[in-house]
Amino acid sequence: MIKELICISCPMGCHLKVNTETKEVTGNTCKRGEIYGINEVTNPVRVITTTVKVKDGELPVIPVKTKTPIPKELNFKAMEVLNSIEIEAPISMGDIIVKDILGTGVDVVATRNLKKNIE
C-alpha cells in the first residue's frame, strides 16, 4: 500500500510516497524526508506545544512543550492532562511542569521564564 504524505521535517514540504510494506520512500529531497516518511507509517510521533495555567504569575498562562516527541495517539490525552493543571509562579525556562507524561518517559517543560505577580 502506498501512503502519500507531506513532509514536515523542513520548510520544503516534499510530497512523499511511502510504501508501507517495503518501507521505501520517494519524493523526498533529503534524508530527513526518508526518515520522517518511514516513522510516520510505522510509529508516528509529535512534539506537543501548548500553555498551562499559572497561579499568581505576571501572566495567566505559560508556554510549555514536550522535551521530545510522544506517540501521536496520546496527543489528546496529553492535552487533557495539561489543560487540567495549574502551576504556581515563579517558573524558569526548562522547569519540568509534568514529569513522564502518560508514562511515555517524556517530560513537559516550561519554554519561558515567568515571574510571580507582585501586588
Summary of the structure (lengths in Angstrom):
residues: 119
radius of gyration: 18.2
end to end distance: 61.7
largest distance: 62.7
contacts: 335
relative contact order: 0.16
helix: 23%
strand: 36%
